[in-house]
């Protein structure tokens, strides 16, 4: 029997109710299937505008919320039903780094506390000396000097230092998957490269897969192997990150790429036409219909499948209609293209 993957999303949807008596429903994520195998560590970017479903996807992977339909499986077991040793193993192997490097710390404790807690919780060290060595190794791994960090309070450190400490904390547990939710959006531009390089080292030196959630396609381009572009909870484009960002095929991805402000004074951005069409797509139609400059009548009636546009790229758009392809097939093809 084949070994089950580290984590698997099977047709996962998340629907929230809102309004008076919860009569209105908002689809935050719609039938997303994704497999993360720890035998081939990679960095998968999840990109899209605010409200696209990025953080909802991350919260489902971490087990913070439960899907409305579908299932999230950890090594073949439903995350919602994990308990005992299996739950502790899941919590150790699937870690997170969040957007705000300030909120993670308790200002009344020295930063040592953030590192000591998981060591004690998971019984990682047999002595205080061993625990100290583990903390120092983890800090060194993210480019921090232990003698400058340990013993200090959070307010005595920069935002970039605090964010790297949270990465060091995750590294202590030797995870197999790290969910990094906008990890560089609140630090100075000068520190972003350092933090992103720490993520790459986690993949290359420690074999850790990373789900990199971001609205910043420039960092996704530099750090990711694969990318999923979400719009209104739907995967609209996916594949090799460099290929998708250099040659986007879905009209929404093209709009995202076109909105990137390049460091060239004479270069225009925002040249792709942005449409606001009267009316909305029928139930089951393409969610991007009202804004799409290339929309056709059929787009309002039924949502397109994910169609392969090249070996390592697919788009959910009738402009590229052909043989439907599963998301995992596209990502596996992307891995093969990189290895070749």
Secondary structure in CASP SS format (residue, H / E / C, confidence):
PFRMAT SS
TARGET T0000
AUTHOR 0000-0000-0000
METHOD secondary structure of the structure
MODEL  1
X C 1.00
X C 1.00
X C 1.00
X C 1.00
X C 1.00
X C 1.00
X E 1.00
X E 1.00
X E 1.00
X E 1.00
X E 1.00
X E 1.00
X E 1.00
X E 1.00
X E 1.00
X E 1.00
X E 1.00
X E 1.00
X C 1.00
X H 1.00
X H 1.00
X H 1.00
X C 1.00
X E 1.00
X E 1.00
X E 1.00
X E 1.00
X E 1.00
X E 1.00
X E 1.00
X E 1.00
X E 1.00
X E 1.00
X E 1.00
X E 1.00
X E 1.00
X C 1.00
X C 1.00
X C 1.00
X C 1.00
X C 1.00
X C 1.00
X E 1.00
X E 1.00
X E 1.00
X E 1.00
X E 1.00
X C 1.00
X C 1.00
X C 1.00
X C 1.00
X C 1.00
X C 1.00
X H 1.00
X H 1.00
X H 1.00
X H 1.00
X H 1.00
X H 1.00
X H 1.00
X H 1.00
X H 1.00
X C 1.00
X C 1.00
X C 1.00
X C 1.00
X C 1.00
X C 1.00
X E 1.00
X E 1.00
X E 1.00
X E 1.00
X E 1.00
X E 1.00
X C 1.00
X C 1.00
X E 1.00
X E 1.00
X H 1.00
X H 1.00
X H 1.00
X C 1.00
X C 1.00
X H 1.00
X H 1.00
X H 1.00
X H 1.00
X H 1.00
X H 1.00
X H 1.00
X H 1.00
X H 1.00
X H 1.00
X E 1.00
X E 1.00
X E 1.00
X E 1.00
X C 1.00
X C 1.00
X C 1.00
X C 1.00
X C 1.00
X C 1.00
X C 1.00
X C 1.00
X C 1.00
X C 1.00
X C 1.00
X C 1.00
X E 1.00
X C 1.00
X H 1.00
X H 1.00
X H 1.00
X H 1.00
X H 1.00
X H 1.00
X H 1.00
X H 1.00
X H 1.00
X H 1.00
X C 1.00
X C 1.00
X C 1.00
X C 1.00
X C 1.00
X C 1.00
X H 1.00
X H 1.00
X H 1.00
X H 1.00
X H 1.00
X H 1.00
X H 1.00
X H 1.00
X H 1.00
X H 1.00
X H 1.00
X H 1.00
X H 1.00
X H 1.00
X C 1.00
X C 1.00
X C 1.00
X C 1.00
X H 1.00
X H 1.00
X H 1.00
X H 1.00
X C 1.00
X C 1.00
X C 1.00
X E 1.00
X H 1.00
X H 1.00
X H 1.00
X C 1.00
X C 1.00
X H 1.00
X H 1.00
X H 1.00
X H 1.00
X H 1.00
X H 1.00
X H 1.00
X H 1.00
X H 1.00
X H 1.00
X H 1.00
X H 1.00
X H 1.00
X H 1.00
X C 1.00
X C 1.00
X C 1.00
X C 1.00
X E 1.00
X E 1.00
X E 1.00
X E 1.00
X E 1.00
X C 1.00
X C 1.00
X C 1.00
X C 1.00
X C 1.00
X C 1.00
X C 1.00
X H 1.00
X H 1.00
X H 1.00
X H 1.00
X H 1.00
X H 1.00
X H 1.00
X H 1.00
X H 1.00
X H 1.00
X H 1.00
X H 1.00
X H 1.00
X H 1.00
X H 1.00
X H 1.00
X H 1.00
X H 1.00
X C 1.00
X C 1.00
X E 1.00
X E 1.00
X E 1.00
X E 1.00
X E 1.00
X E 1.00
X C 1.00
X C 1.00
X H 1.00
X H 1.00
X H 1.00
X H 1.00
X H 1.00
X H 1.00
X H 1.00
X C 1.00
X C 1.00
X E 1.00
X E 1.00
X E 1.00
X E 1.00
X E 1.00
X E 1.00
X C 1.00
X C 1.00
X E 1.00
X E 1.00
X E 1.00
X E 1.00
X E 1.00
X E 1.00
X E 1.00
X H 1.00
X H 1.00
X H 1.00
X H 1.00
X H 1.00
X H 1.00
X C 1.00
X C 1.00
X C 1.00
X C 1.00
X H 1.00
X H 1.00
X H 1.00
X H 1.00
X H 1.00
X H 1.00
X H 1.00
X H 1.00
X C 1.00
X C 1.00
X C 1.00
X C 1.00
X C 1.00
X C 1.00
X C 1.00
X C 1.00
X C 1.00
X C 1.00
X C 1.00
X C 1.00
X C 1.00
X C 1.00
X C 1.00
X C 1.00
X C 1.00
X C 1.00
X C 1.00
X C 1.00
X C 1.00
X C 1.00
X C 1.00
X C 1.00
X C 1.00
X C 1.00
X C 1.00
X C 1.00
X C 1.00
X C 1.00
X H 1.00
X H 1.00
X H 1.00
X C 1.00
X C 1.00
X C 1.00
X C 1.00
X C 1.00
X H 1.00
X H 1.00
X H 1.00
X H 1.00
X H 1.00
X C 1.00
X C 1.00
X C 1.00
X C 1.00
X C 1.00
X E 1.00
X E 1.00
X E 1.00
X E 1.00
X C 1.00
X C 1.00
X E 1.00
X E 1.00
X E 1.00
X C 1.00
X C 1.00
X H 1.00
X H 1.00
X H 1.00
X C 1.00
X C 1.00
X C 1.00
X E 1.00
X C 1.00
X C 1.00
X H 1.00
X H 1.00
X H 1.00
X H 1.00
X H 1.00
X H 1.00
X H 1.00
X H 1.00
X H 1.00
X H 1.00
X H 1.00
X H 1.00
X H 1.00
X C 1.00
END
